[in-house]
């Protein structure tokens, strides 16, 4: 019997849970939320807990998509996502390459501007020293490489 009374009292207490939630603004501009707004104020329904709001019917031209159409859309979206990921990976790799080229070009320029003698090796493995004209040309090339690869 106690169980029956407690269930009935619980049902009676929870009966207000079916009320809707309304939003209204008073004369001072304050926003209020309540289940019963004052009668002189226009309200906007925020939430209808009881589900009293009617669901709009689908238009007559609407037809649910078939499994094949949904499968095609899924494959297309997956393909686009894969292509976007590949494009981003390529951009990241290009950026990394540019970054390493920039660092190499700056180091090359630093070595050339240091003024020390620079040694190069020819096809036979013999050592030759860079003359002033070749150094000037390599300085220009290093500066072009920096302007191309560095931001």
N, C-alpha and C positions, 0 to 999 in steps of 0.2 A: 504494500500500500504506500509506503514511504517513497518507493521508487516511482510509482505512478504519479504521485503529487509533485515530486521534484521534476519529472518530465513535463507535466502540464505547466508548472510555474516557469520552467525554462522556455517553453514555447510562447507563453504570454509575454515574457520579458523580451524575447527576441522578435516580437511582431513588428517593432519599429524598424527593423533592419530592411524592410521592403520600401522604405521611403527614398525618394530621389534626393540628389544633392544639387542645390541651386546656388548660383553666384549672383550677387547684386552689389551695387555701389551706392553708398549713401550720399547725402548732400555735400559732405566734406571731401568726397573723393576716396573714401576708404572702401576697400573691397571686403565683402563679407560672404561667408559660406554658411548655409544653413539648409535644413530640410523644409522649413516653412518661411518664406520671405514675407516682409510686410506687404499688405495689399496695395499700397500706393506706389510701389516700385516695380519696374519691369525687370524680369529676371532672365537669366540664361541658364538653361539646364546643363549642368556639368556632367553628371553621371546618374544614370537610372539603374539603381541596384536591382530592382525587381524585374528588369528586362521588359518593361512596358513599351519601350520604343519599338516601333515597327521597323523591320529590316526592309530596305528598299528592294523591290523586285529587280531581277536582272533584265536588261533590255531584251526585246524579242529577237534581235539579231545575234545575241550572245549564244555561243555553243561551247561547251567545255572542250578543251584540246584533247586530241586523242593521244594515246601512249606514244605513237610514232612521232607526232609533232613535238611532244615534250622531250622525247629522246633526242630529236634533231636539235632542239634549242639547247639542251644540255651539252651535246657534243660541240655545238658552235661556241657556246660560252666557254667551255673547257679549252677549245682550240685558241680562242682569243686570249684567254688567260695565259696559256702556254707561250703564245707569241709575244705577249707583253713581258713575260718573265725573261724570255730569250733576249728581247730588245734591251731590257734593263741590264741584263748580264753583259751584253755586248758594250753598252754605254759605260758600265763600270770598268770593264776591261780596257776600253779605250782611254778612260780617265786615268787609270793606273799606269798605262803605257805612257801617256803624256806626262804624268808626274815623274816617272823614272827618266824619261827623255829630258825633261826640264832639269832635273838634278844633275844628269850627266853633262848637259850643255853648260850649266853654271860652273861645274867643276872644271870642265875644259877651258872655259873662259878664265877662271881663276888661275889655272896653271899657265896659260898663255900670257896673262898680264903680270905674272910674277917676275918675268924677265930672265929666268934661268935658261940655259941652253936646253933645247928639246931634241931628243934623239929619236929617229925613226929607223925602221928596218925595211930594206927593200926585199924583192922576191928571192934573192940569193941568200938572205939572212945577214947581209952586211949592214953595218951601222953607218947612218948618215945624219948630219946635223941640219936642223931647219935654219934656212937663211932668213933675213929680215922680210923679204917680199912674201915668202911662204908663210911666215908668222903673221903678217898683216892680213893675208888672205884667210888664214884659219881663224883669226880674231873676228873678221867680218862674218865668216860662216857660223861661228859660235854665237855671235850676237843675233844672227837671223834665226838660229835654232832656238834661242831663248825667247825671242819675240813670237815664234810660232808655237812653242810648247808650253810656255809659262803664261799664266793669266795676269 
